[in-house]
Amino acid sequence: MARMSPTTRARRIAAATLALLALAAPAATAQPILDGPIDVPAEPAPARHAPAPDESFDWGSAGIGAGATAWLVLVAAGGFAAAHRARNPLAP
């Protein structure tokens, strides 16, 4: 079997990944409005004010972000290691 060039292999992997992502994307579910016109009130409703956001540091969100970043780094490192090992089977 002939060996593929790295560029051809990368293109095939990218095409397969894009195809899988396209299949995984949800289909649009927009539907036309079949009801009559919507009644708009003459006077706008009074504006409600949202409470002021808390200005303190959110450690929970920071932990989630750090964990997600660490997971992505580990997945990328594993992918690079697998690709390196596939190119150089005798490499340590």
HTML snippet that shows the backbone in 3Dmol.js (N, CA, C, O; Angstrom):
<script src="https://3Dmol.org/build/3Dmol-min.js"></script>
<div id="view" style="width:600px;height:400px;position:relative"></div>
<script>
const pdb = `
ATOM      1  N   MET A   1       0.843  -1.171   0.000  1.00  0.00           N
ATOM      2  CA  MET A   1       0.000   0.000   0.000  1.00  0.00           C
ATOM      3  C   MET A   1       0.896   1.246   0.000  1.00  0.00           C
ATOM      4  O   MET A   1       1.861   1.325   0.760  1.00  0.00           O
ATOM      5  N   ALA A   2       0.573   2.195  -0.844  1.00  0.00           N
ATOM      6  CA  ALA A   2       1.376   3.420  -0.948  1.00  0.00           C
ATOM      7  C   ALA A   2       1.157   4.290   0.284  1.00  0.00           C
ATOM      8  O   ALA A   2       0.058   4.342   0.836  1.00  0.00           O
ATOM      9  N   ARG A   3       2.207   4.965   0.700  1.00  0.00           N
ATOM     10  CA  ARG A   3       2.104   5.856   1.854  1.00  0.00           C
ATOM     11  C   ARG A   3       1.526   7.187   1.427  1.00  0.00           C
ATOM     12  O   ARG A   3       1.850   7.707   0.360  1.00  0.00           O
ATOM     13  N   MET A   4       0.662   7.737   2.278  1.00  0.00           N
ATOM     14  CA  MET A   4       0.095   9.058   2.014  1.00  0.00           C
ATOM     15  C   MET A   4       1.062  10.117   2.501  1.00  0.00           C
ATOM     16  O   MET A   4       1.773   9.927   3.488  1.00  0.00           O
ATOM     17  N   SER A   5       1.077  11.232   1.797  1.00  0.00           N
ATOM     18  CA  SER A   5       1.904  12.336   2.266  1.00  0.00           C
ATOM     19  C   SER A   5       1.233  12.937   3.503  1.00  0.00           C
ATOM     20  O   SER A   5       0.020  12.812   3.668  1.00  0.00           O
ATOM     21  N   PRO A   6       2.000  13.580   4.361  1.00  0.00           N
ATOM     22  CA  PRO A   6       1.407  14.179   5.564  1.00  0.00           C
ATOM     23  C   PRO A   6       0.306  15.193   5.240  1.00  0.00           C
ATOM     24  O   PRO A   6      -0.667  15.319   5.983  1.00  0.00           O
ATOM     25  N   THR A   7       0.465  15.913   4.125  1.00  0.00           N
ATOM     26  CA  THR A   7      -0.548  16.909   3.757  1.00  0.00           C
ATOM     27  C   THR A   7      -1.851  16.224   3.382  1.00  0.00           C
ATOM     28  O   THR A   7      -2.925  16.663   3.793  1.00  0.00           O
ATOM     29  N   THR A   8      -1.765  15.148   2.599  1.00  0.00           N
ATOM     30  CA  THR A   8      -2.970  14.424   2.198  1.00  0.00           C
ATOM     31  C   THR A   8      -3.668  13.825   3.409  1.00  0.00           C
ATOM     32  O   THR A   8      -4.894  13.870   3.511  1.00  0.00           O
ATOM     33  N   ARG A   9      -2.891  13.265   4.322  1.00  0.00           N
ATOM     34  CA  ARG A   9      -3.470  12.666   5.519  1.00  0.00           C
ATOM     35  C   ARG A   9      -4.152  13.730   6.372  1.00  0.00           C
ATOM     36  O   ARG A   9      -5.247  13.500   6.886  1.00  0.00           O
ATOM     37  N   ALA A  10      -3.523  14.882   6.527  1.00  0.00           N
ATOM     38  CA  ALA A  10      -4.110  15.966   7.323  1.00  0.00           C
ATOM     39  C   ALA A  10      -5.402  16.461   6.682  1.00  0.00           C
ATOM     40  O   ALA A  10      -6.370  16.759   7.382  1.00  0.00           O
ATOM     41  N   ARG A  11      -5.420  16.548   5.363  1.00  0.00           N
ATOM     42  CA  ARG A  11      -6.634  16.996   4.682  1.00  0.00           C
ATOM     43  C   ARG A  11      -7.764  15.987   4.863  1.00  0.00           C
ATOM     44  O   ARG A  11      -8.914  16.374   5.066  1.00  0.00           O
ATOM     45  N   ARG A  12      -7.449  14.715   4.791  1.00  0.00           N
ATOM     46  CA  ARG A  12      -8.476  13.696   4.981  1.00  0.00           C
ATOM     47  C   ARG A  12      -9.022  13.728   6.406  1.00  0.00           C
ATOM     48  O   ARG A  12     -10.229  13.604   6.615  1.00  0.00           O
ATOM     49  N   ILE A  13      -8.146  13.891   7.369  1.00  0.00           N
ATOM     50  CA  ILE A  13      -8.586  13.968   8.762  1.00  0.00           C
ATOM     51  C   ILE A  13      -9.452  15.207   8.968  1.00  0.00           C
ATOM     52  O   ILE A  13     -10.482  15.136   9.637  1.00  0.00           O
ATOM     53  N   ALA A  14      -9.043  16.345   8.397  1.00  0.00           N
ATOM     54  CA  ALA A  14      -9.824  17.574   8.535  1.00  0.00           C
ATOM     55  C   ALA A  14     -11.186  17.420   7.869  1.00  0.00           C
ATOM     56  O   ALA A  14     -12.192  17.870   8.417  1.00  0.00           O
ATOM     57  N   ALA A  15     -11.237  16.787   6.691  1.00  0.00           N
ATOM     58  CA  ALA A  15     -12.508  16.593   5.997  1.00  0.00           C
ATOM     59  C   ALA A  15     -13.427  15.671   6.794  1.00  0.00           C
ATOM     60  O   ALA A  15     -14.626  15.932   6.894  1.00  0.00           O
ATOM     61  N   ALA A  16     -12.885  14.609   7.354  1.00  0.00           N
ATOM     62  CA  ALA A  16     -13.693  13.691   8.160  1.00  0.00           C
ATOM     63  C   ALA A  16     -14.207  14.372   9.416  1.00  0.00           C
ATOM     64  O   ALA A  16     -15.356  14.170   9.809  1.00  0.00           O
ATOM     65  N   THR A  17     -13.362  15.181  10.049  1.00  0.00           N
ATOM     66  CA  THR A  17     -13.780  15.903  11.253  1.00  0.00           C
ATOM     67  C   THR A  17     -14.897  16.885  10.938  1.00  0.00           C
ATOM     68  O   THR A  17     -15.883  16.960  11.671  1.00  0.00           O
ATOM     69  N   LEU A  18     -14.751  17.637   9.858  1.00  0.00           N
ATOM     70  CA  LEU A  18     -15.801  18.590   9.478  1.00  0.00           C
ATOM     71  C   LEU A  18     -17.101  17.876   9.128  1.00  0.00           C
ATOM     72  O   LEU A  18     -18.181  18.364   9.460  1.00  0.00           O
ATOM     73  N   ALA A  19     -17.011  16.738   8.470  1.00  0.00           N
ATOM     74  CA  ALA A  19     -18.212  15.977   8.137  1.00  0.00           C
ATOM     75  C   ALA A  19     -18.917  15.498   9.402  1.00  0.00           C
ATOM     76  O   ALA A  19     -20.142  15.581   9.495  1.00  0.00           O
ATOM     77  N   LEU A  20     -18.154  14.996  10.380  1.00  0.00           N
ATOM     78  CA  LEU A  20     -18.760  14.554  11.636  1.00  0.00           C
ATOM     79  C   LEU A  20     -19.387  15.711  12.396  1.00  0.00           C
ATOM     80  O   LEU A  20     -20.464  15.564  12.973  1.00  0.00           O
ATOM     81  N   LEU A  21     -18.720  16.865  12.401  1.00  0.00           N
ATOM     82  CA  LEU A  21     -19.287  18.027  13.083  1.00  0.00           C
ATOM     83  C   LEU A  21     -20.561  18.496  12.396  1.00  0.00           C
ATOM     84  O   LEU A  21     -21.507  18.913  13.065  1.00  0.00           O
ATOM     85  N   ALA A  22     -20.596  18.431  11.065  1.00  0.00           N
ATOM     86  CA  ALA A  22     -21.800  18.836  10.338  1.00  0.00           C
ATOM     87  C   ALA A  22     -22.955  17.885  10.640  1.00  0.00           C
ATOM     88  O   ALA A  22     -24.101  18.320  10.752  1.00  0.00           O
ATOM     89  N   LEU A  23     -22.669  16.608  10.770  1.00  0.00           N
ATOM     90  CA  LEU A  23     -23.724  15.653  11.100  1.00  0.00           C
ATOM     91  C   LEU A  23     -24.192  15.805  12.543  1.00  0.00           C
ATOM     92  O   LEU A  23     -25.356  15.542  12.849  1.00  0.00           O
ATOM     93  N   ALA A  24     -23.303  16.222  13.420  1.00  0.00           N
ATOM     94  CA  ALA A  24     -23.648  16.362  14.835  1.00  0.00           C
ATOM     95  C   ALA A  24     -24.408  17.648  15.124  1.00  0.00           C
ATOM     96  O   ALA A  24     -25.058  17.755  16.164  1.00  0.00           O
ATOM     97  N   ALA A  25     -24.340  18.626  14.225  1.00  0.00           N
ATOM     98  CA  ALA A  25     -25.015  19.904  14.456  1.00  0.00           C
ATOM     99  C   ALA A  25     -26.523  19.701  14.402  1.00  0.00           C
ATOM    100  O   ALA A  25     -27.013  18.959  13.550  1.00  0.00           O
ATOM    101  N   PRO A  26     -27.259  20.340  15.287  1.00  0.00           N
ATOM    102  CA  PRO A  26     -28.713  20.174  15.268  1.00  0.00           C
ATOM    103  C   PRO A  26     -29.323  20.839  14.034  1.00  0.00           C
ATOM    104  O   PRO A  26     -28.819  21.846  13.538  1.00  0.00           O
ATOM    105  N   ALA A  27     -30.397  20.263  13.563  1.00  0.00           N
ATOM    106  CA  ALA A  27     -31.092  20.821  12.405  1.00  0.00           C
ATOM    107  C   ALA A  27     -31.905  22.042  12.834  1.00  0.00           C
ATOM    108  O   ALA A  27     -32.338  22.135  13.982  1.00  0.00           O
ATOM    109  N   ALA A  28     -32.106  22.968  11.911  1.00  0.00           N
ATOM    110  CA  ALA A  28     -32.907  24.152  12.207  1.00  0.00           C
ATOM    111  C   ALA A  28     -34.367  23.743  12.352  1.00  0.00           C
ATOM    112  O   ALA A  28     -34.859  22.901  11.602  1.00  0.00           O
ATOM    113  N   THR A  29     -35.046  24.334  13.304  1.00  0.00           N
ATOM    114  CA  THR A  29     -36.445  23.975  13.546  1.00  0.00           C
ATOM    115  C   THR A  29     -37.357  25.192  13.451  1.00  0.00           C
ATOM    116  O   THR A  29     -38.394  25.232  14.114  1.00  0.00           O
ATOM    117  N   ALA A  30     -36.996  26.178  12.648  1.00  0.00           N
ATOM    118  CA  ALA A  30     -37.823  27.374  12.511  1.00  0.00           C
ATOM    119  C   ALA A  30     -39.104  27.021  11.766  1.00  0.00           C
ATOM    120  O   ALA A  30     -39.098  26.225  10.827  1.00  0.00           O
ATOM    121  N   GLN A  31     -40.209  27.635  12.208  1.00  0.00           N
ATOM    122  CA  GLN A  31     -41.499  27.407  11.568  1.00  0.00           C
ATOM    123  C   GLN A  31     -42.170  28.754  11.361  1.00  0.00           C
ATOM    124  O   GLN A  31     -41.950  29.678  12.144  1.00  0.00           O
ATOM    125  N   PRO A  32     -42.988  28.882  10.317  1.00  0.00           N
ATOM    126  CA  PRO A  32     -43.668  30.156  10.095  1.00  0.00           C
ATOM    127  C   PRO A  32     -44.723  30.406  11.172  1.00  0.00           C
ATOM    128  O   PRO A  32     -45.261  29.471  11.765  1.00  0.00           O
ATOM    129  N   ILE A  33     -45.002  31.665  11.407  1.00  0.00           N
ATOM    130  CA  ILE A  33     -46.032  32.042  12.363  1.00  0.00           C
ATOM    131  C   ILE A  33     -47.374  31.941  11.658  1.00  0.00           C
ATOM    132  O   ILE A  33     -47.619  32.631  10.668  1.00  0.00           O
ATOM    133  N   LEU A  34     -48.240  31.082  12.171  1.00  0.00           N
ATOM    134  CA  LEU A  34     -49.538  30.877  11.532  1.00  0.00           C
ATOM    135  C   LEU A  34     -50.646  31.640  12.234  1.00  0.00           C
ATOM    136  O   LEU A  34     -51.766  31.701  11.728  1.00  0.00           O
ATOM    137  N   ASP A  35     -50.359  32.219  13.379  1.00  0.00           N
ATOM    138  CA  ASP A  35     -51.367  32.991  14.107  1.00  0.00           C
ATOM    139  C   ASP A  35     -51.528  34.352  13.456  1.00  0.00           C
ATOM    140  O   ASP A  35     -50.750  34.732  12.581  1.00  0.00           O
ATOM    141  N   GLY A  36     -52.543  35.079  13.888  1.00  0.00           N
ATOM    142  CA  GLY A  36     -52.789  36.427  13.381  1.00  0.00           C
ATOM    143  C   GLY A  36     -51.765  37.402  13.925  1.00  0.00           C
ATOM    144  O   GLY A  36     -50.797  36.997  14.568  1.00  0.00           O
ATOM    145  N   PRO A  37     -51.974  38.688  13.670  1.00  0.00           N
ATOM    146  CA  PRO A  37     -51.035  39.704  14.159  1.00  0.00           C
ATOM    147  C   PRO A  37     -51.011  39.751  15.685  1.00  0.00           C
ATOM    148  O   PRO A  37     -51.996  39.428  16.349  1.00  0.00           O
ATOM    149  N   ILE A  38     -49.884  40.155  16.214  1.00  0.00           N
ATOM    150  CA  ILE A  38     -49.700  40.227  17.661  1.00  0.00           C
ATOM    151  C   ILE A  38     -50.112  41.610  18.135  1.00  0.00           C
ATOM    152  O   ILE A  38     -49.709  42.620  17.557  1.00  0.00           O
ATOM    153  N   ASP A  39     -50.925  41.651  19.199  1.00  0.00           N
ATOM    154  CA  ASP A  39     -51.342  42.932  19.762  1.00  0.00           C
ATOM    155  C   ASP A  39     -50.198  43.520  20.568  1.00  0.00           C
ATOM    156  O   ASP A  39     -49.642  42.865  21.450  1.00  0.00           O
ATOM    157  N   VAL A  40     -49.849  44.772  20.253  1.00  0.00           N
ATOM    158  CA  VAL A  40     -48.794  45.474  20.951  1.00  0.00           C
ATOM    159  C   VAL A  40     -49.450  46.460  21.905  1.00  0.00           C
ATOM    160  O   VAL A  40     -50.285  47.256  21.474  1.00  0.00           O
ATOM    161  N   PRO A  41     -49.094  46.433  23.202  1.00  0.00           N
ATOM    162  CA  PRO A  41     -49.719  47.377  24.134  1.00  0.00           C
ATOM    163  C   PRO A  41     -49.355  48.818  23.782  1.00  0.00           C
ATOM    164  O   PRO A  41     -48.265  49.094  23.281  1.00  0.00           O
ATOM    165  N   ALA A  42     -50.287  49.727  24.054  1.00  0.00           N
ATOM    166  CA  ALA A  42     -50.077  51.139  23.732  1.00  0.00           C
ATOM    167  C   ALA A  42     -48.979  51.735  24.607  1.00  0.00           C
ATOM    168  O   ALA A  42     -48.166  52.525  24.127  1.00  0.00           O
ATOM    169  N   GLU A  43     -48.948  51.364  25.883  1.00  0.00           N
ATOM    170  CA  GLU A  43     -47.931  51.893  26.794  1.00  0.00           C
ATOM    171  C   GLU A  43     -46.904  50.799  27.096  1.00  0.00           C
ATOM    172  O   GLU A  43     -47.272  49.660  27.382  1.00  0.00           O
ATOM    173  N   PRO A  44     -45.636  51.142  27.032  1.00  0.00           N
ATOM    174  CA  PRO A  44     -44.634  50.129  27.350  1.00  0.00           C
ATOM    175  C   PRO A  44     -44.668  49.773  28.833  1.00  0.00           C
ATOM    176  O   PRO A  44     -45.025  50.600  29.671  1.00  0.00           O
ATOM    177  N   ALA A  45     -44.300  48.561  29.141  1.00  0.00           N
ATOM    178  CA  ALA A  45     -44.248  48.117  30.534  1.00  0.00           C
ATOM    179  C   ALA A  45     -43.119  48.864  31.244  1.00  0.00           C
ATOM    180  O   ALA A  45     -42.107  49.192  30.625  1.00  0.00           O
ATOM    181  N   PRO A  46     -43.285  49.129  32.526  1.00  0.00           N
ATOM    182  CA  PRO A  46     -42.211  49.826  33.253  1.00  0.00           C
ATOM    183  C   PRO A  46     -40.938  48.978  33.252  1.00  0.00           C
ATOM    184  O   PRO A  46     -40.982  47.752  33.348  1.00  0.00           O
ATOM    185  N   ALA A  47     -39.824  49.659  33.142  1.00  0.00           N
ATOM    186  CA  ALA A  47     -38.530  48.979  33.098  1.00  0.00           C
ATOM    187  C   ALA A  47     -38.201  48.392  34.456  1.00  0.00           C
ATOM    188  O   ALA A  47     -38.389  49.040  35.485  1.00  0.00           O
ATOM    189  N   ARG A  48     -37.709  47.163  34.455  1.00  0.00           N
ATOM    190  CA  ARG A  48     -37.274  46.527  35.694  1.00  0.00           C
ATOM    191  C   ARG A  48     -35.762  46.569  35.722  1.00  0.00           C
ATOM    192  O   ARG A  48     -35.108  46.278  34.720  1.00  0.00           O
ATOM    193  N   HIS A  49     -35.218  46.920  36.837  1.00  0.00           N
ATOM    194  CA  HIS A  49     -33.774  47.017  36.971  1.00  0.00           C
ATOM    195  C   HIS A  49     -33.230  45.718  37.560  1.00  0.00           C
ATOM    196  O   HIS A  49     -33.709  45.226  38.582  1.00  0.00           O
ATOM    197  N   ALA A  50     -32.230  45.185  36.893  1.00  0.00           N
ATOM    198  CA  ALA A  50     -31.582  43.970  37.383  1.00  0.00           C
ATOM    199  C   ALA A  50     -30.686  44.337  38.553  1.00  0.00           C
ATOM    200  O   ALA A  50     -30.135  45.437  38.601  1.00  0.00           O
ATOM    201  N   PRO A  51     -30.540  43.414  39.499  1.00  0.00           N
ATOM    202  CA  PRO A  51     -29.637  43.712  40.619  1.00  0.00           C
ATOM    203  C   PRO A  51     -28.197  43.847  40.113  1.00  0.00           C
ATOM    204  O   PRO A  51     -27.810  43.234  39.118  1.00  0.00           O
ATOM    205  N   ALA A  52     -27.434  44.648  40.811  1.00  0.00           N
ATOM    206  CA  ALA A  52     -26.043  44.872  40.436  1.00  0.00           C
ATOM    207  C   ALA A  52     -25.254  43.570  40.585  1.00  0.00           C
ATOM    208  O   ALA A  52     -25.434  42.851  41.568  1.00  0.00           O
ATOM    209  N   PRO A  53     -24.388  43.260  39.626  1.00  0.00           N
ATOM    210  CA  PRO A  53     -23.612  42.020  39.743  1.00  0.00           C
ATOM    211  C   PRO A  53     -22.621  42.099  40.897  1.00  0.00           C
ATOM    212  O   PRO A  53     -22.134  43.170  41.260  1.00  0.00           O
ATOM    213  N   ASP A  54     -22.347  40.952  41.448  1.00  0.00           N
ATOM    214  CA  ASP A  54     -21.382  40.876  42.539  1.00  0.00           C
ATOM    215  C   ASP A  54     -19.986  41.098  41.959  1.00  0.00           C
ATOM    216  O   ASP A  54     -19.622  40.452  40.977  1.00  0.00           O
ATOM    217  N   GLU A  55     -19.219  41.978  42.534  1.00  0.00           N
ATOM    218  CA  GLU A  55     -17.911  42.340  42.015  1.00  0.00           C
ATOM    219  C   GLU A  55     -16.789  41.435  42.521  1.00  0.00           C
ATOM    220  O   GLU A  55     -15.630  41.652  42.165  1.00  0.00           O
ATOM    221  N   SER A  56     -17.097  40.432  43.336  1.00  0.00           N
ATOM    222  CA  SER A  56     -16.038  39.576  43.873  1.00  0.00           C
ATOM    223  C   SER A  56     -15.635  38.514  42.853  1.00  0.00           C
ATOM    224  O   SER A  56     -16.375  38.221  41.913  1.00  0.00           O
ATOM    225  N   PHE A  57     -14.467  37.955  43.055  1.00  0.00           N
ATOM    226  CA  PHE A  57     -13.934  36.930  42.153  1.00  0.00           C
ATOM    227  C   PHE A  57     -14.687  35.625  42.369  1.00  0.00           C
ATOM    228  O   PHE A  57     -14.868  35.196  43.508  1.00  0.00           O
ATOM    229  N   ASP A  58     -15.127  34.991  41.284  1.00  0.00           N
ATOM    230  CA  ASP A  58     -15.880  33.749  41.375  1.00  0.00           C
ATOM    231  C   ASP A  58     -14.921  32.569  41.213  1.00  0.00           C
ATOM    232  O   ASP A  58     -14.514  32.239  40.100  1.00  0.00           O
ATOM    233  N   TRP A  59     -14.567  31.940  42.328  1.00  0.00           N
ATOM    234  CA  TRP A  59     -13.607  30.849  42.309  1.00  0.00           C
ATOM    235  C   TRP A  59     -14.167  29.613  41.625  1.00  0.00           C
ATOM    236  O   TRP A  59     -13.416  28.854  41.012  1.00  0.00           O
ATOM    237  N   GLY A  60     -15.459  29.402  41.718  1.00  0.00           N
ATOM    238  CA  GLY A  60     -16.069  28.250  41.062  1.00  0.00           C
ATOM    239  C   GLY A  60     -15.929  28.326  39.552  1.00  0.00           C
ATOM    240  O   GLY A  60     -15.562  27.341  38.913  1.00  0.00           O
ATOM    241  N   SER A  61     -16.218  29.487  38.976  1.00  0.00           N
ATOM    242  CA  SER A  61     -16.076  29.663  37.530  1.00  0.00           C
ATOM    243  C   SER A  61     -14.617  29.565  37.110  1.00  0.00           C
ATOM    244  O   SER A  61     -14.306  29.017  36.053  1.00  0.00           O
ATOM    245  N   ALA A  62     -13.726  30.094  37.935  1.00  0.00           N
ATOM    246  CA  ALA A  62     -12.300  30.006  37.615  1.00  0.00           C
ATOM    247  C   ALA A  62     -11.834  28.557  37.620  1.00  0.00           C
ATOM    248  O   ALA A  62     -11.033  28.162  36.773  1.00  0.00           O
ATOM    249  N   GLY A  63     -12.322  27.767  38.558  1.00  0.00           N
ATOM    250  CA  GLY A  63     -11.957  26.348  38.610  1.00  0.00           C
ATOM    251  C   GLY A  63     -12.475  25.582  37.407  1.00  0.00           C
ATOM    252  O   GLY A  63     -11.771  24.733  36.859  1.00  0.00           O
ATOM    253  N   ILE A  64     -13.704  25.876  36.991  1.00  0.00           N
ATOM    254  CA  ILE A  64     -14.269  25.223  35.805  1.00  0.00           C
ATOM    255  C   ILE A  64     -13.456  25.592  34.570  1.00  0.00           C
ATOM    256  O   ILE A  64     -13.154  24.725  33.750  1.00  0.00           O
ATOM    257  N   GLY A  65     -13.104  26.848  34.430  1.00  0.00           N
ATOM    258  CA  GLY A  65     -12.304  27.282  33.290  1.00  0.00           C
ATOM    259  C   GLY A  65     -10.921  26.656  33.291  1.00  0.00           C
ATOM    260  O   GLY A  65     -10.421  26.252  32.241  1.00  0.00           O
ATOM    261  N   ALA A  66     -10.299  26.573  34.460  1.00  0.00           N
ATOM    262  CA  ALA A  66      -8.970  25.963  34.549  1.00  0.00           C
ATOM    263  C   ALA A  66      -9.034  24.467  34.246  1.00  0.00           C
ATOM    264  O   ALA A  66      -8.149  23.929  33.581  1.00  0.00           O
ATOM    265  N   GLY A  67     -10.067  23.803  34.728  1.00  0.00           N
ATOM    266  CA  GLY A  67     -10.221  22.377  34.454  1.00  0.00           C
ATOM    267  C   GLY A  67     -10.448  22.110  32.973  1.00  0.00           C
ATOM    268  O   GLY A  67      -9.867  21.181  32.410  1.00  0.00           O
ATOM    269  N   ALA A  68     -11.297  22.928  32.336  1.00  0.00           N
ATOM    270  CA  ALA A  68     -11.544  22.765  30.897  1.00  0.00           C
ATOM    271  C   ALA A  68     -10.282  23.028  30.088  1.00  0.00           C
ATOM    272  O   ALA A  68     -10.006  22.329  29.114  1.00  0.00           O
ATOM    273  N   THR A  69      -9.523  24.032  30.490  1.00  0.00           N
ATOM    274  CA  THR A  69      -8.268  24.332  29.791  1.00  0.00           C
ATOM    275  C   THR A  69      -7.266  23.192  29.960  1.00  0.00           C
ATOM    276  O   THR A  69      -6.602  22.808  28.997  1.00  0.00           O
ATOM    277  N   ALA A  70      -7.152  22.657  31.154  1.00  0.00           N
ATOM    278  CA  ALA A  70      -6.235  21.541  31.394  1.00  0.00           C
ATOM    279  C   ALA A  70      -6.654  20.326  30.569  1.00  0.00           C
ATOM    280  O   ALA A  70      -5.803  19.632  30.013  1.00  0.00           O
ATOM    281  N   TRP A  71      -7.959  20.064  30.484  1.00  0.00           N
ATOM    282  CA  TRP A  71      -8.458  18.944  29.688  1.00  0.00           C
ATOM    283  C   TRP A  71      -8.099  19.127  28.224  1.00  0.00           C
ATOM    284  O   TRP A  71      -7.650  18.182  27.576  1.00  0.00           O
ATOM    285  N   LEU A  72      -8.292  20.332  27.690  1.00  0.00           N
ATOM    286  CA  LEU A  72      -7.954  20.594  26.293  1.00  0.00           C
ATOM    287  C   LEU A  72      -6.455  20.433  26.033  1.00  0.00           C
ATOM    288  O   LEU A  72      -6.057  19.895  25.000  1.00  0.00           O
ATOM    289  N   VAL A  73      -5.637  20.894  26.958  1.00  0.00           N
ATOM    290  CA  VAL A  73      -4.187  20.763  26.801  1.00  0.00           C
ATOM    291  C   VAL A  73      -3.789  19.287  26.807  1.00  0.00           C
ATOM    292  O   VAL A  73      -2.952  18.874  26.005  1.00  0.00           O
ATOM    293  N   LEU A  74      -4.372  18.493  27.696  1.00  0.00           N
ATOM    294  CA  LEU A  74      -4.052  17.067  27.750  1.00  0.00           C
ATOM    295  C   LEU A  74      -4.501  16.338  26.486  1.00  0.00           C
ATOM    296  O   LEU A  74      -3.779  15.479  25.979  1.00  0.00           O
ATOM    297  N   VAL A  75      -5.676  16.670  25.977  1.00  0.00           N
ATOM    298  CA  VAL A  75      -6.153  16.050  24.745  1.00  0.00           C
ATOM    299  C   VAL A  75      -5.242  16.420  23.579  1.00  0.00           C
ATOM    300  O   VAL A  75      -4.890  15.560  22.771  1.00  0.00           O
ATOM    301  N   ALA A  76      -4.856  17.694  23.487  1.00  0.00           N
ATOM    302  CA  ALA A  76      -3.963  18.125  22.409  1.00  0.00           C
ATOM    303  C   ALA A  76      -2.597  17.447  22.529  1.00  0.00           C
ATOM    304  O   ALA A  76      -2.030  17.019  21.524  1.00  0.00           O
ATOM    305  N   ALA A  77      -2.071  17.348  23.738  1.00  0.00           N
ATOM    306  CA  ALA A  77      -0.774  16.696  23.932  1.00  0.00           C
ATOM    307  C   ALA A  77      -0.857  15.214  23.562  1.00  0.00           C
ATOM    308  O   ALA A  77       0.070  14.676  22.956  1.00  0.00           O
ATOM    309  N   GLY A  78      -1.945  14.561  23.915  1.00  0.00           N
ATOM    310  CA  GLY A  78      -2.124  13.163  23.534  1.00  0.00           C
ATOM    311  C   GLY A  78      -2.214  12.999  22.029  1.00  0.00           C
ATOM    312  O   GLY A  78      -1.673  12.042  21.475  1.00  0.00           O
ATOM    313  N   GLY A  79      -2.894  13.926  21.361  1.00  0.00           N
ATOM    314  CA  GLY A  79      -2.980  13.880  19.900  1.00  0.00           C
ATOM    315  C   GLY A  79      -1.630  14.077  19.249  1.00  0.00           C
ATOM    316  O   GLY A  79      -1.289  13.378  18.295  1.00  0.00           O
ATOM    317  N   PHE A  80      -0.862  15.018  19.753  1.00  0.00           N
ATOM    318  CA  PHE A  80       0.478  15.235  19.211  1.00  0.00           C
ATOM    319  C   PHE A  80       1.376  14.026  19.461  1.00  0.00           C
ATOM    320  O   PHE A  80       2.153  13.637  18.588  1.00  0.00           O
ATOM    321  N   ALA A  81       1.273  13.435  20.642  1.00  0.00           N
ATOM    322  CA  ALA A  81       2.088  12.258  20.948  1.00  0.00           C
ATOM    323  C   ALA A  81       1.701  11.086  20.044  1.00  0.00           C
ATOM    324  O   ALA A  81       2.572  10.366  19.554  1.00  0.00           O
ATOM    325  N   ALA A  82       0.407  10.894  19.825  1.00  0.00           N
ATOM    326  CA  ALA A  82      -0.043   9.807  18.950  1.00  0.00           C
ATOM    327  C   ALA A  82       0.420  10.041  17.516  1.00  0.00           C
ATOM    328  O   ALA A  82       0.837   9.102  16.838  1.00  0.00           O
ATOM    329  N   ALA A  83       0.352  11.283  17.051  1.00  0.00           N
ATOM    330  CA  ALA A  83       0.788  11.592  15.686  1.00  0.00           C
ATOM    331  C   ALA A  83       2.299  11.387  15.561  1.00  0.00           C
ATOM    332  O   ALA A  83       2.773  10.883  14.543  1.00  0.00           O
ATOM    333  N   HIS A  84       3.047  11.771  16.576  1.00  0.00           N
ATOM    334  CA  HIS A  84       4.501  11.596  16.550  1.00  0.00           C
ATOM    335  C   HIS A  84       4.859  10.110  16.538  1.00  0.00           C
ATOM    336  O   HIS A  84       5.752   9.682  15.806  1.00  0.00           O
ATOM    337  N   ARG A  85       4.158   9.337  17.351  1.00  0.00           N
ATOM    338  CA  ARG A  85       4.432   7.902  17.438  1.00  0.00           C
ATOM    339  C   ARG A  85       4.032   7.212  16.128  1.00  0.00           C
ATOM    340  O   ARG A  85       4.677   6.243  15.726  1.00  0.00           O
ATOM    341  N   ALA A  86       2.980   7.696  15.459  1.00  0.00           N
ATOM    342  CA  ALA A  86       2.566   7.088  14.201  1.00  0.00           C
ATOM    343  C   ALA A  86       3.613   7.345  13.112  1.00  0.00           C
ATOM    344  O   ALA A  86       3.840   6.491  12.254  1.00  0.00           O
ATOM    345  N   ARG A  87       4.250   8.522  13.145  1.00  0.00           N
ATOM    346  CA  ARG A  87       5.270   8.839  12.163  1.00  0.00           C
ATOM    347  C   ARG A  87       6.590   8.152  12.457  1.00  0.00           C
ATOM    348  O   ARG A  87       7.313   7.767  11.537  1.00  0.00           O
ATOM    349  N   ASN A  88       6.907   7.999  13.733  1.00  0.00           N
ATOM    350  CA  ASN A  88       8.175   7.404  14.158  1.00  0.00           C
ATOM    351  C   ASN A  88       7.885   6.242  15.101  1.00  0.00           C
ATOM    352  O   ASN A  88       7.917   6.434  16.316  1.00  0.00           O
ATOM    353  N   PRO A  89       7.604   5.044  14.591  1.00  0.00           N
ATOM    354  CA  PRO A  89       7.223   3.936  15.468  1.00  0.00           C
ATOM    355  C   PRO A  89       8.307   3.501  16.435  1.00  0.00           C
ATOM    356  O   PRO A  89       7.995   2.888  17.455  1.00  0.00           O
ATOM    357  N   LEU A  90       9.553   3.790  16.158  1.00  0.00           N
ATOM    358  CA  LEU A  90      10.631   3.388  17.042  1.00  0.00           C
ATOM    359  C   LEU A  90      11.004   4.449  18.062  1.00  0.00           C
ATOM    360  O   LEU A  90      11.888   4.238  18.893  1.00  0.00           O
ATOM    361  N   ALA A  91      10.322   5.601  17.998  1.00  0.00           N
ATOM    362  CA  ALA A  91      10.628   6.690  18.936  1.00  0.00           C
ATOM    363  C   ALA A  91      10.151   6.305  20.336  1.00  0.00           C
ATOM    364  O   ALA A  91       9.149   5.602  20.474  1.00  0.00           O
ATOM    365  N   PRO A  92      10.851   6.753  21.366  1.00  0.00           N
ATOM    366  CA  PRO A  92      10.449   6.426  22.748  1.00  0.00           C
ATOM    367  C   PRO A  92       9.185   7.134  23.162  1.00  0.00           C
ATOM    368  O   PRO A  92       8.722   6.961  24.290  1.00  0.00           O
TER     369      PRO A  92
END
`;
const viewer = $3Dmol.createViewer("view");
viewer.addModel(pdb, "pdb");
viewer.setStyle({}, {cartoon: {color: "spectrum"}});
viewer.zoomTo();
viewer.render();
</script>
